[in-house]
Amino acid sequence: MRKTLFKVHSYLALVALLPLLVIAATGSVLVFKSELDALLLPGVAQLDHGPSASRRNINHLVALIKAELPEYEIGTWELFDDGFEADRVFLLKRGTADWYKVHLDPYEGRVLDGPQPLNSQLSDWLVQLHFTLLLNDLNGEHSQFGTLVGLVAAVLLMVLGITGLILHRKFWRNLLRLRWRQSARVFNGDLHRLVGAWSSPVVLVLGFTGAYFNTLEFYYEGFAHDDNGHAVVTGSLVADSVDFEAMIETSKKQLAGFIPSYLMLPYEPALQLTLFGYQPGRNPLASKYASAITFDHHSGELLQVSNGKNAPALAKVTDSFRELHFGSFGGLPIKIVWSVLGFMPVILAASGAYLWWRRTRTRAAKSAAAIDLHIKRS
């Protein structure tokens, strides 16, 4: 049984080697996506107003975007109120289903850059590399081949983690043993076991949550649309009379202490206006999108309130996947831990590949020796 499990572990590792190398390396960087954006886009992604700054009325900001970018419609909007991070507004170009992004200073009311195609900036490109391996659209405009490959890689990561723990089920006996001065085979064997044991809790969480996100994306893009794909935007689906500032105030009255974080406008006919956010005193694993308030996009009338604090257990669990996957629930210390442990599949791949190569070479040498011996005896 152990020998069979070892073969399964080895062969699956070879299949998943390249995807997991890319996913692990990019994921360890993307834990610090906000910091990377601030470094690469100073004055655009990162502001210097400070926490005492006040956001302008969102109706003014909506009007500003419409006036400066008349060829685009607002699709979604990431809202920040810390005085340092710029809003990110995602736009659709009229006559197309193509998405673009701009940064907005919500304190001074300024659009900070022109519409950029999605994934044109480094951190966004890394997200797509991590999420789809840049393999989407290979078989057509709406192909999700890369999403599927990422899903399979995440599942294989979990299987490798579980089979590795079973193969080394007594790993706790030598949790700190790393024989530096032994042969490369012994050292890499210890390194593989040691890294796998220490990183397995986080790696299994990353694999499971990654598989969940890719499953959602694959289903949404593959089955939730008709054969024509995404709707082409020809104009705003939101009535001019809708008061966005009143929506925010209503949300705060409905949910005590509500802090808005994400505004979704109806960029497809079946959608309504939805404002996502969170509340103080929340579960530390609850995301910034745990609560949602939905409004009619014609009248602005309140339609539904979803309180994340009172959500069913399953909804709370799935909502926590975002924080667990990105390591954003415990400040800088957790980010560092997630980044380091998220990189460990790269170490596991390198050490495992070396061990496989050594075994293959040893078997080949033994086989050649046996053949030579047989020839000599003949």
C-alpha positions, 0 to 999 in steps of 0.5 A, spaced: 500 500 500 505 504 501 509 503 495 503 504 491 501 511 494 508 513 493 508 512 486 501 516 486 504 521 489 510 521 485 507 521 478 502 526 480 507 531 482 510 530 475 504 532 472 503 538 477 510 540 477 510 546 472 503 549 474 504 549 481 511 552 480 508 558 477 502 558 482 506 558 488 511 563 486 506 568 483 502 567 489 507 568 494 508 575 491 501 577 490 500 576 498 503 583 498 499 586 491 497 592 495 504 594 497 507 592 490 502 597 487 504 602 491 511 601 490 510 601 482 504 606 482 506 612 487 501 617 487 496 613 483 495 606 487 498 610 493 495 616 496 498 620 502 492 624 505 492 620 511 486 617 515 483 624 517 481 625 510 474 625 508 471 622 502 467 626 497 460 625 496 460 619 491 454 622 487 460 627 485 465 622 484 460 618 479 458 624 475 466 626 475 467 619 472 462 620 467 464 627 465 471 625 464 470 618 461 464 618 457 465 612 452 465 608 458 460 605 463 462 604 471 461 596 472 464 595 479 468 600 484 473 598 490 472 603 495 477 605 500 477 610 506 484 609 509 486 616 506 492 612 503 489 607 498 486 610 491 479 607 489 479 602 483 474 603 478 472 598 473 469 600 467 466 597 460 467 600 454 461 602 450 459 597 444 464 592 447 464 587 453 471 589 454 473 591 461 478 597 463 481 600 470 482 607 473 484 609 479 480 615 483 482 619 488 476 620 492 478 625 497 480 630 492 475 628 486 481 626 481 481 621 476 489 619 476 490 615 470 487 613 463 483 607 462 487 601 462 486 594 459 485 589 465 491 585 466 496 591 463 499 592 470 504 588 473 500 586 479 494 584 475 498 580 470 501 576 476 494 575 478 492 572 471 498 568 471 497 565 478 489 564 477 489 561 469 496 561 467 495 565 462 491 559 458 484 562 458 481 564 451 486 559 447 480 555 444 476 561 443 474 568 446 470 565 452 474 559 453 476 557 461 482 552 459 486 556 464 481 556 469 480 549 469 488 547 469 488 552 475 483 548 478 486 541 477 493 544 479 489 546 486 486 539 487 493 536 485 496 540 490 491 538 496 492 530 494 499 531 494 499 534 501 495 529 504 499 523 500 505 526 503 502 526 510 500 519 510 507 517 507 511 521 512 505 520 518 510 520 523 514 526 521 513 529 528 519 525 530 524 528 526 521 535 525 527 539 526 532 534 523 536 536 517 542 533 515 546 538 512 553 534 511 550 528 508 549 526 501 545 530 497 540 525 496 539 525 504 539 532 505 534 533 499 530 527 503 530 531 509 528 538 506 522 535 502 519 531 509 521 537 513 518 543 508 512 538 507 510 537 514 511 545 516 507 548 510 502 543 510 496 546 514 497 553 510 498 549 503 492 545 504 488 551 505 491 554 499 489 548 495 482 548 497 480 555 497 484 556 490 480 550 488 473 553 490 475 560 487 477 556 480 470 552 480 466 558 481 469 562 476 469 556 471 462 555 472 460 562 472 464 563 465 462 556 462 455 555 464 452 562 467 452 565 460 448 564 454 452 562 448 453 569 446 457 570 452 457 577 456 452 582 454 455 588 450 454 594 454 451 600 450 449 605 455 448 605 463 443 600 466 442 605 472 437 610 472 440 618 472 435 619 478 439 613 483 442 617 489 448 613 490 450 617 497 443 615 499 444 608 498 450 608 502 446 612 508 441 607 508 446 601 508 449 604 514 442 605 517 440 598 516 447 595 518 450 598 524 457 600 523 457 598 516 463 600 512 462 600 504 468 596 500 465 594 494 459 597 489 457 593 483 453 596 478 448 592 473 453 591 468 448 585 465 441 586 465 440 580 470 444 584 475 441 589 480 445 595 484 449 591 490 453 595 495 458 590 499 461 591 506 463 589 513 461 591 520 466 592 526 467 587 531 466 582 525 469 575 525 477 576 524 476 571 518 470 575 515 472 578 508 470 586 507 465 583 503 461 579 508 455 583 508 451 586 502 445 591 501 441 590 494 437 596 491 433 597 485 437 600 479 431 603 476 428 607 483 434 606 488 429 602 492 432 597 497 431 590 495 435 586 500 439 586 506 444 580 507 448 581 514 454 577 514 454 577 522 448 573 522 449 569 515 448 561 515 454 558 517 456 555 510 456 562 508 460 565 513 465 559 512 465 560 504 466 568 505 472 566 510 476 563 504 478 570 501 482 572 507 484 565 508 487 564 501 490 571 501 493 571 508 489 578 509 486 577 516 492 578 521 496 584 518 503 584 516 505 578 520 500 573 517 502 576 510 509 574 511 507 567 514 503 566 508 508 568 503 513 564 505 509 558 506 505 559 500 512 559 496 514 552 499 511 548 493 517 551 489 522 548 494 518 541 495 518 541 487 525 542 487 527 537 492 522 532 490 524 532 482 531 531 485 529 525 489 526 522 483 532 524 478 536 520 483 532 514 483 531 514 476 538 514 475 540 509 480 534 504 477 537 505 470 544 504 473 542 497 476 538 495 470 545 497 466 549 493 470 544 487 470 544 487 463 552 487 463 552 481 468 547 477 464 552 478 457 558 476 461 555 470 463 552 468 456 
